Amino acid sequence: MKPPFWKKICSYLGEISIEQAQSEFSAQLCVGLWKGRYVLSSPNAIYSHEDLYYNFNQLFAKIDLGFKNVLVLGAGMASIPLILEKIYKQNSAYTLIELDPVVVKFCQKYALDNLQSPYQLICASADDFVNVCTQKFDCVIVDIFIDADTPSQFEQIDFLQKAKNCLSSQGILLYNRLATSTQKEQADAEYFEQIFQPTFPQASIFRVATNKILCSKFYHFD
């Protein structure tokens, strides 16, 4: 659904509320229009903001792309495929996994009409999906949050290993983390050192604002 032109213009002055809904997972979810793009947010986090989802937007400028297919665990409102298609001109097929039916509804209503690439949007838990997935992907992205937190089952080595098993031989796994406190910073450091890096010995970290994106391959990030 494309917003009216006048709303797009007004959204550069401040966010315009479009629709709200209660979610059994994230309490209140809000779709707004901000800087001409739809934004999906919970009380303490932004889940999607089209091509202005800055953490992945900035990361994709620094890594090798050219993915034939991409698995997104935590679809939100499809910011990741929209960024890859619109900004980086990628021709990829996308499998989008999203547990929350409210988010699935918002994604279908506000985002997917803007995506020209082939996609599947599946309402399922990411851990259930990787348990049964037999397809291999050039890129697996873990972007799973309940409000500002990643649920603990997605921080276990068993989940990470099963997500790794979804990768093609030269594939890359990207894991988005959000740390808004010193305690979360420490937890992120422990997760990287104790779980992520042992699973991916060449791992590196891309830092932007309060986000860290853990990469299964080594890059010299600035």
SULTA-V478049 format. One record per backbone hydrogen bond with DSSP energy under -1.0 kcal/mol. NH is the residue of the N-H (numbers start at 0). CO is the residue of the C=O. If there is no record, write none. Layout:
nh,co
NH,CO
NH,CO
This chain:
nh,co
7,3
8,4
9,5
10,6
11,8
12,9
15,32
17,30
18,30
20,28
22,26
26,22
28,20
29,40
30,18
31,38
32,15
33,36
34,10
36,33
38,31
39,47
40,29
41,44
46,39
47,39
51,48
52,49
53,51
56,52
57,53
58,54
59,55
61,58
69,92
70,138
71,94
72,140
73,96
74,96
77,74
81,77
82,78
83,79
84,80
85,81
86,82
87,82
89,83
92,67
93,117
94,69
95,119
96,71
97,121
103,99
104,100
105,101
106,102
107,103
108,104
109,105
110,106
111,106
113,110
114,111
119,93
121,95
123,121
128,124
129,125
130,126
132,128
136,165
137,68
138,68
139,171
140,70
141,173
142,72
145,148
148,145
153,150
154,151
159,155
160,156
161,157
162,158
163,159
164,160
165,162
166,163
167,136
170,167
171,137
173,139
174,213
175,141
176,211
178,209
184,180
185,181
186,182
187,183
188,184
189,185
190,186
191,187
192,188
193,189
194,190
195,190
196,191
198,194
199,195
202,199
203,214
205,212
207,210
210,207
211,176
212,205
213,174
214,203
215,172
220,218
